Amino acid sequence: MTIALYMDHNVPQAITDSLRLRDADVITAFEDEAHELEDSQLLERATQLKRALFTQDDDLLAEAAQRQRKGEKFCGVIYAHQLNLSIGACVKNLELIAKAGEMADIENSIAYLPL
């Protein structure tokens, strides 16, 4: 089993394109016409689609942490700070999660990159 990824609208297109070249299951908020949703709604949308949300947005990270504290279910968030990880390293980490992980590994949790 693999982990399907949902990319926040602020994620560089190069990350999405590189993951697709590596056969990762990826859709973007823009492709889903959800790019204007508030953070809480975007996380809910990813959960509805059963996809882990990848973001570099601190506010979305805070939303996920708040859901954890409240015990609210979500499909998981993968976070990388924009300045701490190159695009190539980000792609490698996300590919590993997407191909080697299972949804049960990430549900209701936050994964921080680099691994």
N, C-alpha and C positions, 0 to 999 in steps of 0.2 A: 504494500500500500504506500501511497505517497501523500504529500501535503500539497494541496492546491493553494496558490498564493493570490492575494488580492493586493494590488499596489495602490497606495495612497497617491493622490494627484500630484504631489510635490516630488515624487521619486523621479530621478533622471531617466529619460527614455532609454539611455544606453544600458541601464541595468535590466530593464524589461526585455529589450531586444536580445541582450546576451543570454539571458535565461531561456528565452524561446529558442535560440540557436542550440541550446543544450537540452532541449525537449522538456523543459519544466512547464507545468500547467500554470499559466499566469494570465490574469486579466487585470486591467487597470480600472480605477474609478471613472476615468474619462470614458473608456469604452463602454462601461456599464451605465453611463449617463448619471453618475452619482457624484461627480466632481464638485458640485456646489453644496453638498450636504454638510451639515454640522458634524463635528467629530463623533459625537455619540451616535448619530444616525449612520455615519459611515461604518463605524464598528458594528452596528446592528446589521447593516447590509451585508458586510463580509460574513457575519455569522449566519445570516439567512442562506447565503450561498455555500456555506460550509467550507470557507477559505480562511486561512490565516492572513491577517493584515500586516503588510510590511509598510513601515513608516519611518520617516526621519524627523517627524514633527513632535516636539516636546509636549504640546497640548494633547495630542492623541495618546501619547504615553501616559500622561496624567489621567486621562479618561479610562484607560485600561486598568491602571492601578486603583482607581476609585471603584471600578467594578469588582476587582479582586477583593477589596476590603468589604464590600457589601455582599459578596457571595453571589453576584450576578454572573450568569453564564455567558461566555463568548468564545469564539473559535480560536482565539489566541492572537497575540501581537508580537511581531518581530521588529525590534528597534535598532537602528544604527544612527549614531550622531553624524551629522553631515561632514564634520571636519576630522573625525577620528578614523575614517576607513575609506580607502580608495575605492573607486568603482569596481575594479578588478577583484579586490579582496571581498567586497560586498557580494559580488556575483558568486564567487566561490563558496562563501558561507551560506548564501541562500540556496544554491544548488544542492549543497550537502543536506540542508534541512529538508528541502522539497523532495529529494530522491531517497533519502535514507530514513526520514522520519515518518511517523504516523500521527494522525490527528490527535489521538489520545496523548501524545507526547507534548502537545502545545496547547490543548484546550484549557481555557481559563488561566492561562499563564502569559508571561512576558519573557521573550528570549532576547538577550542583548548580543549584538554583534560588535566585535568579533567573538566567535565562539571560544 
